[in-house]
Structure formats: C-alpha cells, structure tokens
Amino acid sequence: MVSLPWSYPYPTPPGSGFWGPRTSTIDWCEENYVVSMYVAEAMNTITNGMFVALAAFAIYNAVTQKHEKRFILTAMGFALVGVGSWLFHMTLQYEYQLLDELPMIYATCVPTWAVFSYARNKKDTILLGVYIFLGASILTAVYLHFKDPTIHQAGYAVLTGMVLFRSLYLIVTKIEDAHARADMWRTVIIGIATFLSGYGLWMIDIHFCGTLRHARRAVGMPYGFLLEGHGWWHILTGLGVYYYLVFLEYLRICLVGRAPDYNYVWDWGFFPHVDLKKKTSAKEVKKNN
C-alpha cells in the first residue's frame, strides 16, 4: 500500500448494506458499501450532483431568459436522470435503475421532436410527436421484457445520434450568421469532446476494473475516489449534455428569428448560456446623454 498523507485504507466490502441485496441488472466497478452502509456506491452517487446542479441552472436560465417551454421540459428530464441515477447508485435496486435509464430516453425525445419538427406544418408536427411517443413506448416495453441494458444503451445512442446529425445539418443549411455558427460549432465540439472523454473513462472502468480496484486500495481513501471512472462519466456527460442543451436553445432562437434579442455568453471562457439582451430604459438613456 502506498503511504500518502491523510490516507485511509478501504475496508473489506460487506455482504450487503442498508438497502439489502442488489436487485439491479448492473453492478459497477466501485466497491459496494465501503464508504457508508447507507450508500452502495458513494462516488457514483455523489457525482450525479453535477447533473442536478446543471439541470437546475438550465431550468432557471430558461425561465428567466424566456426560452421556449420545450427547453424547460428537457432540462427537467435532465434533472430526473440525475435524481434517478443518484437513487440507483445509492441503492442498486432495480426500480431505481429504471428511474435512471428510462428518463434518458424520454428526455431525449423532446429535442428529437424539436429539431425534426422545424419547418413542418402543425399537422405533421403533431404526427411526428405521436410517432416519437410510440417509438419510446415500444422501446420501453421491449426493454422491460428482456431487461438487457444493451437495448437501452442502443436506443439512447440512436436517439442522440439522430438529434445530433439533424442539428448539424440545420447549422450548415440554415444558419447564415458567421458569429452564431462559430458559437454553435464551439459548443458542439466542446460538448462532444467532453461527452466522449467521459465515455472513455467509463470504458476504462469497465475493462480494467480489477486493476483499478487494486490501485484504489493501494492509495487508500480519499485518493482512490479519483480513480472511479463511472463517477467521472457522470461529471463529464453532465457537462456534455448541458453544452448540447445550450446549443439547441441557441439553434432554435436563430431558426425562429429571435437571435437579435439574445446574447451568447461564455462565462470563464468555457461555460455557455443564452441570455436576453438588457434593454436600456429611457431614464438610463437620458442619464448617459
């Protein structure tokens, strides 16, 4: 074991904790109940706070900056994913696994409808919504029947890919303003890179689990927490999804001709949001003159 300051050895994993035996169809690389008897996977649980915090900010921004309700609904779905994943990793119970996985599909259905309904008439827009609802319902039924996580992962990947490629097509064919395109491409590239980085760490967590567990125990707690690849997946994909949500907001604003009313803001050079331009009051104009 490596001797590091303020390092504490990992205890022997107990057979089960407060929530009883695992009923979920998936168990991750983080050792169960080694931090607390009340939390099955401590780091995988806590890191979902990134989802919840970013979703809360997205909802706040959408409301205060008068974005369309579809983005409030999408952000609420984003928050539900974070809460569901928190409960899933805390308990490793099947019902909370579903609360983690299925909202990922449902939350993605809203932007799927949004980007594919652009320039369609009302009837076709409604019909598209019906088709997406039926598709999500069928996917849910199939997944609940077979209980194979690959079905959920494949369905989510297909939906996300559809939204992404349709969005990129709209940038290329519909967005003429060079500054707007630059902001969109910057956001998309950072979002994809962040998401793929999280995915890569998750894959390392899966395929090198034994090595990682040995390394965690070698350095002890809390240093071993930094080697929880699935926890990093939560943090980085939470950021990636947030980038994508902001990108979709701005794309929609530009497509419907509202871009002159908004500023695309980059806080600290990496955190974007789309805000209404401040209107100068008559009193301020008089004062400045």
C-alpha positions in Angstrom: 0.0 0.0 0.0 1.3 3.5 -0.9 1.8 5.7 2.1 0.0 9.0 1.4 -0.8 11.8 4.0 -4.4 11.6 5.3 -5.0 8.4 3.5 -7.3 5.8 5.0 -7.4 2.1 4.0 -10.5 0.7 2.2 -12.5 -1.6 4.5 -13.5 -5.1 3.4 -16.7 -4.8 1.4 -19.7 -6.1 3.5 -22.1 -8.6 2.0 -24.8 -6.0 1.8 -25.8 -2.7 3.3 -28.9 -0.7 4.4 -30.8 -1.3 1.1 -30.4 -5.1 1.1 -29.2 -7.4 -1.6 -28.7 -5.9 -5.1 -31.7 -6.4 -7.5 -30.4 -4.2 -10.3 -29.2 -5.9 -13.5 -26.0 -3.9 -13.4 -23.3 -3.5 -10.8 -20.4 -1.1 -11.4 -16.7 -1.2 -10.6 -17.0 0.8 -7.4 -16.9 -1.5 -4.4 -20.2 -1.6 -2.6 -20.8 -0.1 0.8 -17.2 0.6 1.6 -17.8 4.3 2.4 -21.2 4.1 4.1 -23.6 1.3 4.9 -26.4 3.7 3.6 -24.8 4.3 0.2 -24.0 1.3 -2.1 -21.7 3.3 -4.5 -20.6 6.6 -2.8 -18.7 8.3 -5.7 -21.2 7.1 -8.3 -23.9 8.6 -6.2 -22.4 11.9 -5.3 -21.2 12.7 -8.8 -24.8 12.8 -10.0 -25.0 16.1 -8.2 -23.4 17.5 -11.4 -26.5 16.5 -13.4 -28.9 18.0 -10.9 -26.9 21.3 -10.4 -26.6 21.9 -14.2 -30.2 21.0 -14.8 -31.3 23.4 -12.1 -29.3 26.2 -13.7 -30.7 25.3 -17.1 -34.3 25.5 -15.8 -33.6 28.8 -14.0 -32.0 30.2 -17.2 -34.8 29.0 -19.4 -37.4 30.6 -17.2 -35.6 33.9 -16.5 -34.4 34.4 -20.1 -37.8 33.4 -21.6 -36.7 30.4 -23.6 -39.4 28.1 -25.0 -41.1 25.7 -22.6 -39.7 22.7 -24.5 -36.3 23.6 -23.0 -37.7 23.8 -19.5 -39.2 20.3 -20.1 -35.9 19.0 -21.5 -33.9 20.4 -18.5 -36.5 18.8 -16.1 -35.9 15.5 -17.8 -32.2 16.1 -17.4 -32.7 16.7 -13.7 -34.8 13.5 -13.4 -32.0 11.5 -14.9 -29.6 12.8 -12.2 -32.1 12.1 -9.4 -32.8 8.6 -10.8 -29.1 7.8 -11.2 -28.4 9.1 -7.7 -31.1 6.7 -6.3 -29.9 3.8 -8.4 -26.2 4.0 -7.4 -27.2 4.7 -3.8 -29.4 1.5 -3.6 -28.6 -0.8 -6.5 -32.3 -1.6 -6.7 -34.0 -2.4 -10.0 -36.8 0.1 -9.7 -34.3 2.9 -9.3 -32.2 1.6 -12.2 -35.3 2.1 -14.4 -35.6 5.6 -13.0 -32.1 6.3 -14.1 -32.3 4.7 -17.6 -35.8 5.4 -18.9 -35.8 9.1 -18.3 -32.7 9.3 -20.5 -34.8 8.1 -23.4 -37.8 10.3 -22.6 -35.8 13.5 -22.0 -34.1 13.0 -25.4 -37.5 12.6 -27.1 -38.2 16.3 -26.6 -35.2 17.6 -28.6 -35.7 14.9 -31.1 -39.2 16.3 -31.7 -37.9 19.9 -31.7 -35.2 19.5 -34.3 -37.2 17.3 -36.7 -40.4 19.4 -36.4 -38.7 22.5 -37.7 -40.4 24.0 -40.8 -43.2 21.4 -40.6 -46.9 22.3 -40.6 -49.0 21.8 -37.4 -50.5 18.5 -38.5 -47.1 17.0 -39.4 -45.6 18.3 -36.1 -48.3 16.6 -34.1 -48.0 13.4 -36.1 -44.2 13.4 -35.5 -44.8 13.7 -31.8 -47.1 10.7 -31.9 -44.5 8.6 -33.8 -41.8 9.6 -31.2 -44.2 8.7 -28.3 -45.0 5.3 -29.9 -41.3 4.6 -30.5 -40.4 5.4 -26.9 -43.3 3.3 -25.6 -42.2 0.3 -27.8 -38.6 0.7 -26.7 -39.7 0.8 -23.0 -41.8 -2.3 -23.4 -39.0 -4.3 -25.1 -36.5 -3.2 -22.5 -38.8 -4.1 -19.6 -39.4 -7.5 -21.2 -35.8 -8.5 -21.9 -34.1 -6.5 -19.1 -31.0 -6.2 -21.3 -29.1 -2.9 -20.7 -27.8 -3.1 -24.2 -31.3 -2.4 -25.5 -31.5 0.8 -23.5 -28.0 1.9 -24.4 -28.5 1.3 -28.1 -31.9 3.1 -28.1 -30.4 6.1 -26.4 -27.4 6.2 -28.7 -29.7 6.1 -31.8 -31.9 8.9 -30.5 -28.9 11.0 -29.5 -27.2 10.5 -32.9 -30.4 11.4 -34.7 -30.7 14.7 -32.8 -27.0 15.5 -33.3 -26.8 14.9 -37.0 -30.1 16.7 -37.7 -28.8 19.7 -35.6 -25.6 19.8 -37.5 -27.5 19.7 -40.8 -29.5 22.7 -39.7 -26.4 24.6 -38.8 -24.9 24.0 -42.2 -28.0 24.7 -44.2 -30.0 27.3 -42.2 -27.6 29.4 -40.1 -26.1 32.2 -42.1 -24.6 34.4 -39.4 -20.9 33.6 -39.0 -20.7 34.6 -35.3 -23.7 32.4 -34.5 -22.3 29.5 -36.4 -18.9 29.9 -34.6 -20.6 29.8 -31.2 -22.6 26.8 -32.1 -19.7 24.8 -33.5 -17.6 25.7 -30.5 -20.3 24.5 -28.1 -20.9 21.3 -30.1 -17.2 20.4 -30.3 -16.6 21.0 -26.6 -19.8 19.1 -25.7 -18.9 16.1 -27.9 -15.3 16.1 -26.6 -16.4 16.2 -23.0 -19.0 13.5 -23.5 -16.5 11.2 -25.3 -13.9 11.8 -22.6 -16.5 10.6 -20.0 -17.3 7.6 -22.2 -13.7 6.7 -22.5 -13.2 6.8 -18.7 -16.3 4.7 -18.3 -14.9 2.1 -20.7 -11.6 2.0 -18.8 -13.6 1.5 -15.6 -15.4 -1.5 -17.2 -12.4 -3.2 -18.9 -9.7 -2.6 -16.3 -11.9 -2.9 -13.1 -9.6 -5.3 -11.3 -6.5 -3.1 -11.9 -8.4 0.0 -10.8 -9.7 -1.6 -7.6 -6.2 -2.7 -6.8 -4.9 0.8 -7.4 -7.6 2.4 -5.3 -6.8 0.1 -2.4 -3.1 0.8 -2.8 -3.5 4.6 -2.4 -6.5 4.4 0.0 -9.3 6.9 0.6 -9.9 9.6 -0.5 -7.3 9.4 -3.2 -8.8 6.3 -4.6 -12.1 8.2 -5.3 -10.3 9.9 -8.2 -10.0 6.5 -9.9 -13.7 5.9 -10.1 -14.3 6.0 -13.9 -18.0 5.8 -13.8 -18.2 8.8 -11.4 -16.1 10.8 -14.0 -18.6 9.6 -16.6 -21.4 11.3 -14.6 -19.4 14.6 -14.3 -18.3 14.8 -17.9 -21.5 13.6 -19.5 -23.5 16.0 -17.3 -21.4 18.8 -18.7 -21.7 17.4 -22.3 -25.5 17.2 -22.0 -25.6 20.8 -20.7 -23.5 22.1 -23.6 -25.9 20.3 -26.0 -28.9 21.8 -24.3 -27.5 25.4 -24.6 -26.6 24.7 -28.3 -30.1 23.6 -29.0 -31.5 26.7 -27.3 -29.4 29.0 -29.5 -30.1 27.0 -32.6 -33.8 27.3 -32.1 -33.5 31.0 -31.3 -31.7 31.6 -34.6 -34.0 29.4 -36.6 -37.1 31.3 -35.5 -35.5 34.8 -36.0 -35.1 35.7 -32.3 -31.3 36.0 -32.4 -31.2 39.8 -32.3 -32.8 39.7 -28.8 -30.2 37.4 -27.3 -26.5 37.3 -26.3 -24.5 34.1 -26.4 -22.5 34.3 -23.2 -19.3 32.4 -22.3 -18.6 32.6 -18.5 -15.0 31.9 -17.6 -14.4 31.0 -21.3 -16.0 27.6 -21.1 -19.5 27.8 -19.6 -22.1 29.0 -22.1 -25.6 30.3 -21.7 -28.0 32.3 -23.9 -29.4 35.5 -22.2 -31.8 38.1 -23.3 -30.1 41.4 -24.1 -30.7 44.1 -21.5 -32.9 46.8 -22.6 -31.8 50.3 -21.8 -34.6 52.3 -20.1 -35.5 55.8 -21.0 -34.1 57.0 -17.7 -30.7 55.4 -18.4 -30.6 56.9 -21.9 -31.3 60.4 -20.5 -28.6 59.9 -17.9 -26.0 58.8 -20.4 -26.8 61.7 -22.7 
